[in-house]
Amino acid sequence: MSEAPKTILDIRNLDISFKTNAGVIHAIRGVNLDLCQGETVAIVGESGSGKSVTMKAAMGLLDSNATVNSGEILYTYTDESGQERTVDLLKMPKKQLRQQINGQHIAMVFQDPMTSLDPTMPIGRQIMEGMFLHLHMTPEAAKRRAIELLELVGIPDAEKRFRNYPHQLSGGMRQRVVIAIALSANPDILICDEPTTALDVTIQARILELIMDIQQKMKLSVIYITHDLGVVAKVADYVDVMYAGKIVEVGNVNEIFYEPKHPYTWGLLSAMPDLETDDDRLYSIPGSPPNLLHEPPGDAFAARNRFALAIDEKAEPPMFQISRTHFAATWLLHPDAPKVELPPELQARLERARKEAEKYL
């Protein structure tokens, strides 16, 4: 029997609030998430569901008005002496986190490359900075490595591009440079926050293929933050569906796409464009997410859920286990709940998607 993959990032009961002029927003409400070595986890959900905030907490990038109320983010890695260490990232001073963890062990790729790059500095120099800080390389060795990274991320004529400024590159090229910077200090974990949103569709596909290719070569663990389920289907091993600051369904990619159990996941899948549907209108989940200034007493999705039960207005559902890897927080999974099947139109859509996937397999 092969060994179970080692968990390298373990988020437990993370709870975060933000102080605003309007009051305190309870943005992250007890998030649990695991990332194993070499695996890809996608965090999906509508804008404002807490996806980016969760991962910014791991990077020590929370805004000054944020308060971590409880929880831990345990990161397991091998230090310079070869010893395995586990640290709680939330307890590390920010300066220490930036010097010892960020870039060197955990790196992040943001959605807009122009906000990640310094317009006044050649891209080669920007790639080399992480090598100077974390790996203490000589300028000559860092330059060689930077050119290798530019070639790795698919930038042609890398030696010439090394001297270019960001404005001299296209959007797709700039995003490749941002990926090269993220990889410059050989991290274990790469966090991709909507890495293709600002790019056109053909470039999106190339960037996703590039990240998957690099993941295989460098044995990276990857977290994708996205609202695009098309991206998830292409890249993920496991999916965490997030709504109103909580993870409401977890499973492997097949369980989430072909056997979803939470009505919110049903809504997300129904909203994906489908060329073969009989409906000439694109589905959207009715209503809007709750205002977390005024936290709802029961299930946060109840007001938008056409299958909601009376208990949804009173109590938050626990995570019910469906299989070894599949869990969902919905009262519909309680043994005493009425049996509710997938909506027929979604069932037909998922069946078409399964058949389409089988063709390529």
C-alpha positions as YAML, in Angstrom:
chain: A
units: angstrom
residues:
- id: 1
  name: MET
  ca: [0.00, 0.00, 0.00]
- id: 2
  name: SER
  ca: [1.27, 3.49, -0.84]
- id: 3
  name: GLU
  ca: [1.66, 5.99, 1.97]
- id: 4
  name: ALA
  ca: [-1.05, 8.59, 2.46]
- id: 5
  name: PRO
  ca: [0.16, 12.01, 1.28]
- id: 6
  name: LYS
  ca: [1.56, 14.23, 4.04]
- id: 7
  name: THR
  ca: [-0.51, 17.26, 5.09]
- id: 8
  name: ILE
  ca: [1.69, 20.36, 4.80]
- id: 9
  name: LEU
  ca: [-0.92, 23.08, 5.44]
- id: 10
  name: ASP
  ca: [-3.65, 22.55, 8.03]
- id: 11
  name: ILE
  ca: [-6.11, 25.39, 8.71]
- id: 12
  name: ARG
  ca: [-8.26, 24.77, 11.79]
- id: 13
  name: ASN
  ca: [-11.27, 26.79, 13.04]
- id: 14
  name: LEU
  ca: [-10.02, 30.04, 11.50]
- id: 15
  name: ASP
  ca: [-12.19, 32.96, 12.57]
- id: 16
  name: ILE
  ca: [-11.49, 36.54, 11.40]
- id: 17
  name: SER
  ca: [-13.34, 39.84, 11.83]
- id: 18
  name: PHE
  ca: [-12.80, 43.26, 10.25]
- id: 19
  name: LYS
  ca: [-13.47, 46.53, 12.04]
- id: 20
  name: THR
  ca: [-15.15, 49.02, 9.67]
- id: 21
  name: ASN
  ca: [-16.91, 52.38, 10.02]
- id: 22
  name: ALA
  ca: [-20.23, 50.53, 9.73]
- id: 23
  name: GLY
  ca: [-19.35, 48.00, 12.45]
- id: 24
  name: VAL
  ca: [-17.58, 44.64, 12.83]
- id: 25
  name: ILE
  ca: [-17.79, 42.26, 9.85]
- id: 26
  name: HIS
  ca: [-17.42, 38.59, 10.78]
- id: 27
  name: ALA
  ca: [-15.77, 37.65, 7.48]
- id: 28
  name: ILE
  ca: [-14.29, 34.20, 8.22]
- id: 29
  name: ARG
  ca: [-16.41, 31.94, 10.41]
- id: 30
  name: GLY
  ca: [-14.65, 28.73, 11.43]
- id: 31
  name: VAL
  ca: [-12.80, 27.66, 8.27]
- id: 32
  name: ASN
  ca: [-11.10, 24.23, 8.14]
- id: 33
  name: LEU
  ca: [-8.91, 23.32, 5.16]
- id: 34
  name: ASP
  ca: [-6.14, 20.78, 4.42]
- id: 35
  name: LEU
  ca: [-3.48, 20.77, 1.72]
- id: 36
  name: CYS
  ca: [-1.36, 17.67, 1.14]
- id: 37
  name: GLN
  ca: [2.04, 17.47, -0.50]
- id: 38
  name: GLY
  ca: [1.86, 17.55, -4.29]
- id: 39
  name: GLU
  ca: [-1.92, 18.07, -4.40]
- id: 40
  name: THR
  ca: [-4.06, 20.87, -5.82]
- id: 41
  name: VAL
  ca: [-6.94, 22.31, -3.78]
- id: 42
  name: ALA
  ca: [-9.37, 24.81, -5.30]
- id: 43
  name: ILE
  ca: [-11.36, 27.20, -3.10]
- id: 44
  name: VAL
  ca: [-14.47, 28.31, -4.99]
- id: 45
  name: GLY
  ca: [-17.33, 30.67, -4.26]
- id: 46
  name: GLU
  ca: [-18.84, 34.03, -5.13]
- id: 47
  name: SER
  ca: [-16.92, 37.28, -4.63]
- id: 48
  name: GLY
  ca: [-16.83, 38.23, -0.96]
- id: 49
  name: SER
  ca: [-17.16, 34.67, 0.35]
- id: 50
  name: GLY
  ca: [-13.77, 34.86, 2.13]
- id: 51
  name: LYS
  ca: [-11.55, 32.88, -0.25]
- id: 52
  name: SER
  ca: [-8.72, 35.41, -0.56]
- id: 53
  name: VAL
  ca: [-8.89, 36.52, 3.09]
- id: 54
  name: THR
  ca: [-8.34, 32.93, 4.24]
- id: 55
  name: MET
  ca: [-5.13, 32.59, 2.24]
- id: 56
  name: LYS
  ca: [-3.91, 36.12, 2.99]
- id: 57
  name: ALA
  ca: [-4.08, 35.11, 6.68]
- id: 58
  name: ALA
  ca: [-1.61, 32.31, 5.90]
- id: 59
  name: MET
  ca: [0.72, 34.81, 4.20]
- id: 60
  name: GLY
  ca: [0.47, 37.43, 6.97]
- id: 61
  name: LEU
  ca: [-1.10, 39.86, 4.51]
- id: 62
  name: LEU
  ca: [-4.28, 40.76, 6.40]
- id: 63
  name: ASP
  ca: [-5.20, 44.46, 6.54]
- id: 64
  name: SER
  ca: [-4.56, 46.39, 9.74]
- id: 65
  name: ASN
  ca: [-8.29, 46.42, 10.62]
- id: 66
  name: ALA
  ca: [-8.43, 42.60, 10.74]
- id: 67
  name: THR
  ca: [-8.60, 40.61, 13.98]
- id: 68
  name: VAL
  ca: [-7.95, 36.86, 14.13]
- id: 69
  name: ASN
  ca: [-10.44, 35.76, 16.80]
- id: 70
  name: SER
  ca: [-9.38, 32.11, 16.92]
- id: 71
  name: GLY
  ca: [-7.89, 29.23, 14.97]
- id: 72
  name: GLU
  ca: [-4.50, 28.07, 13.74]
- id: 73
  name: ILE
  ca: [-2.71, 27.70, 10.41]
- id: 74
  name: LEU
  ca: [-0.19, 24.87, 10.81]
- id: 75
  name: TYR
  ca: [2.52, 24.65, 8.17]
- id: 76
  name: THR
  ca: [4.88, 21.63, 8.07]
- id: 77
  name: TYR
  ca: [8.19, 22.00, 6.23]
- id: 78
  name: THR
  ca: [11.83, 20.93, 6.22]
- id: 79
  name: ASP
  ca: [14.21, 23.59, 7.52]
- id: 80
  name: GLU
  ca: [17.81, 24.32, 6.41]
- id: 81
  name: SER
  ca: [19.20, 21.62, 8.73]
- id: 82
  name: GLY
  ca: [16.92, 18.94, 7.25]
- id: 83
  name: GLN
  ca: [14.63, 18.79, 10.29]
- id: 84
  name: GLU
  ca: [10.87, 18.64, 9.82]
- id: 85
  name: ARG
  ca: [9.14, 21.52, 11.61]
- id: 86
  name: THR
  ca: [5.52, 22.50, 12.15]
- id: 87
  name: VAL
  ca: [4.76, 26.16, 12.87]
- id: 88
  name: ASP
  ca: [1.53, 28.08, 13.46]
- id: 89
  name: LEU
  ca: [1.72, 30.88, 10.89]
- id: 90
  name: LEU
  ca: [-0.76, 32.98, 12.89]
- id: 91
  name: LYS
  ca: [1.61, 33.07, 15.87]
- id: 92
  name: MET
  ca: [4.72, 34.09, 13.93]
- id: 93
  name: PRO
  ca: [5.68, 37.80, 14.01]
- id: 94
  name: LYS
  ca: [5.04, 39.39, 10.60]
- id: 95
  name: LYS
  ca: [8.70, 40.23, 10.07]
- id: 96
  name: GLN
  ca: [9.76, 36.63, 10.77]
- id: 97
  name: LEU
  ca: [6.96, 35.30, 8.54]
- id: 98
  name: ARG
  ca: [8.16, 37.46, 5.63]
- id: 99
  name: GLN
  ca: [11.82, 36.56, 6.13]
- id: 100
  name: GLN
  ca: [11.45, 32.81, 6.73]
- id: 101
  name: ILE
  ca: [8.20, 31.66, 5.10]
- id: 102
  name: ASN
  ca: [6.89, 34.05, 2.41]
- id: 103
  name: GLY
  ca: [8.53, 33.43, -0.96]
- id: 104
  name: GLN
  ca: [10.90, 30.78, 0.37]
- id: 105
  name: HIS
  ca: [8.22, 28.28, 1.41]
- id: 106
  name: ILE
  ca: [4.82, 29.75, 0.47]
- id: 107
  name: ALA
  ca: [4.43, 32.05, -2.56]
- id: 108
  name: MET
  ca: [1.37, 33.80, -3.98]
- id: 109
  name: VAL
  ca: [0.36, 34.76, -7.54]
- id: 110
  name: PHE
  ca: [-2.22, 37.56, -7.68]
- id: 111
  name: GLN
  ca: [-4.80, 38.16, -10.41]
- id: 112
  name: ASP
  ca: [-3.50, 41.47, -11.81]
- id: 113
  name: PRO
  ca: [0.18, 41.24, -12.77]
- id: 114
  name: MET
  ca: [0.54, 45.02, -13.10]
- id: 115
  name: THR
  ca: [-0.13, 45.49, -9.38]
- id: 116
  name: SER
  ca: [2.44, 42.78, -8.54]
- id: 117
  name: LEU
  ca: [5.28, 44.20, -10.67]
- id: 118
  name: ASP
  ca: [7.37, 47.32, -10.10]
- id: 119
  name: PRO
  ca: [7.04, 49.42, -13.28]
- id: 120
  name: THR
  ca: [10.39, 51.13, -12.62]
- id: 121
  name: MET
  ca: [12.51, 47.96, -12.43]
- id: 122
  name: PRO
  ca: [13.54, 45.46, -15.15]
- id: 123
  name: ILE
  ca: [11.75, 42.13, -14.76]
- id: 124
  name: GLY
  ca: [15.04, 40.22, -14.40]
- id: 125
  name: ARG
  ca: [15.98, 42.27, -11.36]
- id: 126
  name: GLN
  ca: [12.53, 41.65, -9.83]
- id: 127
  name: ILE
  ca: [12.94, 37.88, -10.23]
- id: 128
  name: MET
  ca: [16.42, 38.02, -8.65]
- id: 129
  name: GLU
  ca: [15.30, 39.88, -5.50]
- id: 130
  name: GLY
  ca: [13.85, 36.75, -3.86]
- id: 131
  name: MET
  ca: [17.04, 34.82, -4.58]
- id: 132
  name: PHE
  ca: [19.17, 37.49, -2.89]
- id: 133
  name: LEU
  ca: [16.88, 37.66, 0.15]
- id: 134
  name: HIS
  ca: [16.14, 33.96, 0.74]
- id: 135
  name: LEU
  ca: [18.85, 31.96, -1.06]
- id: 136
  name: HIS
  ca: [21.76, 34.45, -0.66]
- id: 137
  name: MET
  ca: [22.86, 33.87, -4.27]
- id: 138
  name: THR
  ca: [25.61, 35.83, -6.01]
- id: 139
  name: PRO
  ca: [24.43, 38.22, -8.76]
- id: 140
  name: GLU
  ca: [25.87, 35.95, -11.47]
- id: 141
  name: ALA
  ca: [24.13, 32.81, -10.12]
- id: 142
  name: ALA
  ca: [20.86, 34.71, -9.58]
- id: 143
  name: LYS
  ca: [20.92, 36.02, -13.16]
- id: 144
  name: ARG
  ca: [21.47, 32.51, -14.56]
- id: 145
  name: ARG
  ca: [18.60, 31.19, -12.41]
- id: 146
  name: ALA
  ca: [16.31, 34.10, -13.42]
- id: 147
  name: ILE
  ca: [16.90, 33.38, -17.13]
- id: 148
  name: GLU
  ca: [16.20, 29.67, -16.47]
- id: 149
  name: LEU
  ca: [12.92, 30.62, -14.77]
- id: 150
  name: LEU
  ca: [11.90, 32.87, -17.66]
- id: 151
  name: GLU
  ca: [12.50, 29.92, -20.01]
- id: 152
  name: LEU
  ca: [10.58, 27.61, -17.63]
- id: 153
  name: VAL
  ca: [7.50, 29.86, -17.71]
- id: 154
  name: GLY
  ca: [7.61, 29.94, -21.52]
- id: 155
  name: ILE
  ca: [8.98, 33.41, -22.25]
- id: 156
  name: PRO
  ca: [10.87, 33.35, -25.59]
- id: 157
  name: ASP
  ca: [14.29, 34.98, -25.96]
- id: 158
  name: ALA
  ca: [14.63, 35.00, -22.16]
- id: 159
  name: GLU
  ca: [18.07, 36.65, -22.06]
- id: 160
  name: LYS
  ca: [16.77, 39.67, -23.97]
- id: 161
  name: ARG
  ca: [13.47, 39.83, -22.02]
- id: 162
  name: PHE
  ca: [15.47, 39.78, -18.77]
- id: 163
  name: ARG
  ca: [16.23, 43.48, -19.35]
- id: 164
  name: ASN
  ca: [12.64, 44.46, -20.29]
- id: 165
  name: TYR
  ca: [10.34, 46.56, -18.11]
- id: 166
  name: PRO
  ca: [6.77, 45.35, -17.33]
- id: 167
  name: HIS
  ca: [5.14, 47.82, -19.77]
- id: 168
  name: GLN
  ca: [7.09, 46.21, -22.64]
- id: 169
  name: LEU
  ca: [5.30, 42.87, -22.12]
- id: 170
  name: SER
  ca: [1.77, 41.68, -22.90]
- id: 171
  name: GLY
  ca: [-0.67, 40.74, -20.10]
- id: 172
  name: GLY
  ca: [0.00, 37.03, -20.54]
- id: 173
  name: MET
  ca: [3.78, 37.58, -20.50]
- id: 174
  name: ARG
  ca: [3.52, 39.71, -17.35]
- id: 175
  name: GLN
  ca: [1.57, 36.97, -15.59]
- id: 176
  name: ARG
  ca: [4.31, 34.50, -16.57]
- id: 177
  name: VAL
  ca: [6.87, 36.85, -15.01]
- id: 178
  name: VAL
  ca: [4.79, 36.99, -11.80]
- id: 179
  name: ILE
  ca: [4.80, 33.17, -11.73]
- id: 180
  name: ALA
  ca: [8.59, 33.18, -12.26]
- id: 181
  name: ILE
  ca: [8.99, 35.59, -9.29]
- id: 182
  name: ALA
  ca: [6.79, 33.31, -7.14]
- id: 183
  name: LEU
  ca: [8.99, 30.32, -8.04]
- id: 184
  name: SER
  ca: [12.31, 32.12, -7.60]
- id: 185
  name: ALA
  ca: [13.02, 30.87, -4.06]
- id: 186
  name: ASN
  ca: [11.77, 27.28, -4.66]
- id: 187
  name: PRO
  ca: [8.59, 27.33, -2.52]
- id: 188
  name: ASP
  ca: [6.66, 24.22, -1.40]
- id: 189
  name: ILE
  ca: [3.23, 25.86, -1.77]
- id: 190
  name: LEU
  ca: [1.99, 28.12, -4.57]
- id: 191
  name: ILE
  ca: [-1.22, 30.07, -3.90]
- id: 192
  name: CYS
  ca: [-2.87, 31.29, -7.12]
- id: 193
  name: ASP
  ca: [-5.47, 34.00, -6.46]
- id: 194
  name: GLU
  ca: [-7.61, 34.22, -9.63]
- id: 195
  name: PRO
  ca: [-4.41, 33.94, -11.73]
- id: 196
  name: THR
  ca: [-6.19, 34.12, -15.10]
- id: 197
  name: THR
  ca: [-9.07, 36.56, -14.48]
- id: 198
  name: ALA
  ca: [-7.38, 39.53, -16.17]
- id: 199
  name: LEU
  ca: [-6.42, 37.50, -19.26]
- id: 200
  name: ASP
  ca: [-8.30, 36.51, -22.40]
- id: 201
  name: VAL
  ca: [-9.57, 32.94, -22.77]
- id: 202
  name: THR
  ca: [-6.78, 31.53, -24.94]
- id: 203
  name: ILE
  ca: [-4.08, 32.96, -22.66]
- id: 204
  name: GLN
  ca: [-5.98, 31.67, -19.60]
- id: 205
  name: ALA
  ca: [-5.71, 28.09, -20.86]
- id: 206
  name: ARG
  ca: [-1.97, 28.46, -21.51]
- id: 207
  name: ILE
  ca: [-1.30, 29.88, -18.04]
- id: 208
  name: LEU
  ca: [-3.24, 27.02, -16.36]
- id: 209
  name: GLU
  ca: [-1.32, 24.44, -18.39]
- id: 210
  name: LEU
  ca: [1.92, 26.20, -17.49]
- id: 211
  name: ILE
  ca: [1.15, 26.10, -13.74]
- id: 212
  name: MET
  ca: [0.21, 22.39, -13.95]
- id: 213
  name: ASP
  ca: [3.42, 21.63, -15.86]
- id: 214
  name: ILE
  ca: [5.57, 23.51, -13.33]
- id: 215
  name: GLN
  ca: [3.75, 21.79, -10.46]
- id: 216
  name: GLN
  ca: [4.80, 18.40, -11.84]
- id: 217
  name: LYS
  ca: [8.41, 19.49, -12.42]
- id: 218
  name: MET
  ca: [8.88, 21.17, -9.03]
- id: 219
  name: LYS
  ca: [6.62, 18.86, -6.92]
- id: 220
  name: LEU
  ca: [4.58, 21.87, -5.76]
- id: 221
  name: SER
  ca: [1.39, 21.88, -3.72]
- id: 222
  name: VAL
  ca: [-1.05, 24.40, -5.22]
- id: 223
  name: ILE
  ca: [-4.08, 26.29, -3.89]
- id: 224
  name: TYR
  ca: [-6.32, 27.97, -6.47]
- id: 225
  name: ILE
  ca: [-8.69, 30.73, -5.39]
- id: 226
  name: THR
  ca: [-11.36, 31.13, -8.07]
- id: 227
  name: HIS
  ca: [-15.03, 31.64, -8.87]
- id: 228
  name: ASP
  ca: [-14.58, 29.88, -12.24]
- id: 229
  name: LEU
  ca: [-15.65, 26.23, -12.04]
- id: 230
  name: GLY
  ca: [-14.20, 25.65, -15.51]
- id: 231
  name: VAL
  ca: [-10.76, 26.33, -14.03]
- id: 232
  name: VAL
  ca: [-11.51, 24.00, -11.11]
- id: 233
  name: ALA
  ca: [-12.48, 21.11, -13.39]
- id: 234
  name: LYS
  ca: [-9.20, 21.45, -15.23]
- id: 235
  name: VAL
  ca: [-6.73, 21.74, -12.36]
- id: 236
  name: ALA
  ca: [-8.05, 20.54, -8.98]
- id: 237
  name: ASP
  ca: [-7.70, 17.31, -7.02]
- id: 238
  name: TYR
  ca: [-9.94, 18.55, -4.19]
- id: 239
  name: VAL
  ca: [-12.49, 21.38, -4.00]
- id: 240
  name: ASP
  ca: [-13.59, 23.49, -1.02]
- id: 241
  name: VAL
  ca: [-16.85, 25.38, -1.72]
- id: 242
  name: MET
  ca: [-17.04, 28.57, 0.34]
- id: 243
  name: TYR
  ca: [-20.06, 30.70, 1.19]
- id: 244
  name: ALA
  ca: [-20.38, 33.66, 3.60]
- id: 245
  name: GLY
  ca: [-17.07, 32.97, 5.36]
- id: 246
  name: LYS
  ca: [-17.60, 29.22, 5.80]
- id: 247
  name: ILE
  ca: [-16.67, 26.13, 3.81]
- id: 248
  name: VAL
  ca: [-20.00, 24.46, 3.03]
- id: 249
  name: GLU
  ca: [-18.87, 21.49, 0.92]
- id: 250
  name: VAL
  ca: [-15.58, 19.60, 0.52]
- id: 251
  name: GLY
  ca: [-14.79, 16.73, -1.81]
- id: 252
  name: ASN
  ca: [-12.59, 15.47, -4.58]
- id: 253
  name: VAL
  ca: [-13.20, 17.03, -7.98]
- id: 254
  name: ASN
  ca: [-15.46, 14.17, -9.18]
- id: 255
  name: GLU
  ca: [-17.61, 14.28, -6.04]
- id: 256
  name: ILE
  ca: [-18.15, 18.03, -6.31]
- id: 257
  name: PHE
  ca: [-18.84, 18.02, -10.06]
- id: 258
  name: TYR
  ca: [-20.89, 14.82, -10.41]
- id: 259
  name: GLU
  ca: [-22.34, 14.16, -6.93]
- id: 260
  name: PRO
  ca: [-22.75, 17.60, -5.27]
- id: 261
  name: LYS
  ca: [-24.82, 17.64, -2.08]
- id: 262
  name: HIS
  ca: [-25.10, 21.28, -1.01]
- id: 263
  name: PRO
  ca: [-27.78, 23.48, -2.67]
- id: 264
  name: TYR
  ca: [-25.20, 26.29, -3.03]
- id: 265
  name: THR
  ca: [-22.91, 23.98, -5.02]
- id: 266
  name: TRP
  ca: [-25.95, 23.04, -7.14]
- id: 267
  name: GLY
  ca: [-26.45, 26.74, -7.84]
- id: 268
  name: LEU
  ca: [-22.81, 27.31, -8.82]
- id: 269
  name: LEU
  ca: [-22.86, 24.33, -11.19]
- id: 270
  name: SER
  ca: [-26.20, 25.42, -12.68]
- id: 271
  name: ALA
  ca: [-24.75, 28.88, -13.39]
- id: 272
  name: MET
  ca: [-21.95, 27.49, -15.57]
- id: 273
  name: PRO
  ca: [-22.54, 28.16, -19.29]
- id: 274
  name: ASP
  ca: [-23.72, 25.04, -21.16]
- id: 275
  name: LEU
  ca: [-24.09, 24.99, -24.94]
- id: 276
  name: GLU
  ca: [-26.48, 22.03, -24.91]
- id: 277
  name: THR
  ca: [-29.05, 23.33, -22.42]
- id: 278
  name: ASP
  ca: [-32.64, 23.87, -23.60]
- id: 279
  name: ASP
  ca: [-32.91, 27.06, -21.55]
- id: 280
  name: ASP
  ca: [-32.01, 30.22, -23.46]
- id: 281
  name: ARG
  ca: [-31.26, 32.15, -20.24]
- id: 282
  name: LEU
  ca: [-28.17, 31.77, -18.04]
- id: 283
  name: TYR
  ca: [-29.12, 30.59, -14.53]
- id: 284
  name: SER
  ca: [-28.15, 32.75, -11.54]
- id: 285
  name: ILE
  ca: [-28.61, 31.99, -7.85]
- id: 286
  name: PRO
  ca: [-31.50, 34.15, -6.61]
- id: 287
  name: GLY
  ca: [-30.86, 36.87, -4.02]
- id: 288
  name: SER
  ca: [-27.46, 37.97, -2.75]
- id: 289
  name: PRO
  ca: [-25.03, 36.84, -0.03]
- id: 290
  name: PRO
  ca: [-25.87, 37.90, 3.55]
- id: 291
  name: ASN
  ca: [-24.46, 41.05, 5.11]
- id: 292
  name: LEU
  ca: [-21.99, 39.71, 7.67]
- id: 293
  name: LEU
  ca: [-22.32, 42.92, 9.69]
- id: 294
  name: HIS
  ca: [-25.54, 41.24, 10.83]
- id: 295
  name: GLU
  ca: [-24.77, 37.53, 10.97]
- id: 296
  name: PRO
  ca: [-27.79, 35.33, 10.18]
- id: 297
  name: PRO
  ca: [-28.87, 33.08, 13.08]
- id: 298
  name: GLY
  ca: [-29.10, 29.83, 11.09]
- id: 299
  name: ASP
  ca: [-27.78, 28.66, 7.73]
- id: 300
  name: ALA
  ca: [-26.39, 31.72, 5.89]
- id: 301
  name: PHE
  ca: [-27.64, 30.29, 2.58]
- id: 302
  name: ALA
  ca: [-31.23, 29.73, 3.79]
- id: 303
  name: ALA
  ca: [-32.70, 32.92, 2.30]
- id: 304
  name: ARG
  ca: [-31.48, 31.93, -1.20]
- id: 305
  name: ASN
  ca: [-32.19, 28.21, -0.90]
- id: 306
  name: ARG
  ca: [-35.44, 26.96, -2.45]
- id: 307
  name: PHE
  ca: [-34.95, 23.65, -0.58]
- id: 308
  name: ALA
  ca: [-34.52, 25.32, 2.85]
- id: 309
  name: LEU
  ca: [-36.08, 23.60, 5.87]
- id: 310
  name: ALA
  ca: [-37.57, 25.27, 8.96]
- id: 311
  name: ILE
  ca: [-34.43, 24.43, 10.97]
- id: 312
  name: ASP
  ca: [-32.28, 26.41, 8.51]
- id: 313
  name: GLU
  ca: [-33.67, 29.64, 9.96]
- id: 314
  name: LYS
  ca: [-32.68, 28.63, 13.50]
- id: 315
  name: ALA
  ca: [-29.48, 26.57, 13.52]
- id: 316
  name: GLU
  ca: [-26.31, 26.31, 11.47]
- id: 317
  name: PRO
  ca: [-25.89, 22.84, 9.96]
- id: 318
  name: PRO
  ca: [-22.84, 20.78, 10.95]
- id: 319
  name: MET
  ca: [-20.62, 19.09, 8.36]
- id: 320
  name: PHE
  ca: [-22.25, 15.76, 7.42]
- id: 321
  name: GLN
  ca: [-19.94, 13.04, 6.08]
- id: 322
  name: ILE
  ca: [-20.94, 11.50, 2.74]
- id: 323
  name: SER
  ca: [-17.75, 9.54, 1.96]
- id: 324
  name: ARG
  ca: [-14.16, 9.42, 3.21]
- id: 325
  name: THR
  ca: [-13.37, 12.62, 1.29]
- id: 326
  name: HIS
  ca: [-16.81, 14.21, 0.84]
- id: 327
  name: PHE
  ca: [-18.55, 16.44, 3.43]
- id: 328
  name: ALA
  ca: [-21.33, 19.04, 3.20]
- id: 329
  name: ALA
  ca: [-22.95, 21.43, 5.69]
- id: 330
  name: THR
  ca: [-26.64, 21.17, 4.86]
- id: 331
  name: TRP
  ca: [-29.59, 19.99, 6.95]
- id: 332
  name: LEU
  ca: [-30.83, 18.11, 3.85]
- id: 333
  name: LEU
  ca: [-28.28, 15.40, 4.75]
- id: 334
  name: HIS
  ca: [-29.75, 14.84, 8.23]
- id: 335
  name: PRO
  ca: [-31.31, 11.34, 8.51]
- id: 336
  name: ASP
  ca: [-34.68, 12.88, 9.44]
- id: 337
  name: ALA
  ca: [-34.71, 15.43, 6.59]
- id: 338
  name: PRO
  ca: [-37.01, 14.92, 3.58]
- id: 339
  name: LYS
  ca: [-35.21, 13.41, 0.61]
- id: 340
  name: VAL
  ca: [-34.38, 16.11, -1.96]
- id: 341
  name: GLU
  ca: [-32.84, 15.04, -5.26]
- id: 342
  name: LEU
  ca: [-30.68, 17.10, -7.59]
- id: 343
  name: PRO
  ca: [-32.81, 19.39, -9.79]
- id: 344
  name: PRO
  ca: [-33.53, 17.42, -13.02]
- id: 345
  name: GLU
  ca: [-32.01, 20.10, -15.27]
- id: 346
  name: LEU
  ca: [-28.75, 20.00, -13.26]
- id: 347
  name: GLN
  ca: [-28.78, 16.20, -13.23]
- id: 348
  name: ALA
  ca: [-28.98, 16.20, -17.05]
- id: 349
  name: ARG
  ca: [-26.21, 18.79, -17.31]
- id: 350
  name: LEU
  ca: [-23.85, 16.82, -15.02]
- id: 351
  name: GLU
  ca: [-24.56, 13.63, -16.96]
- id: 352
  name: ARG
  ca: [-23.60, 15.40, -20.20]
- id: 353
  name: ALA
  ca: [-20.43, 16.72, -18.54]
- id: 354
  name: ARG
  ca: [-19.52, 13.24, -17.29]
- id: 355
  name: LYS
  ca: [-19.92, 11.74, -20.78]
- id: 356
  name: GLU
  ca: [-17.86, 14.55, -22.28]
- id: 357
  name: ALA
  ca: [-15.09, 13.99, -19.70]
- id: 358
  name: GLU
  ca: [-15.07, 10.25, -20.40]
- id: 359
  name: LYS
  ca: [-14.33, 10.94, -24.08]
- id: 360
  name: TYR
  ca: [-11.07, 12.66, -23.14]
- id: 361
  name: LEU
  ca: [-10.11, 10.03, -20.60]
...
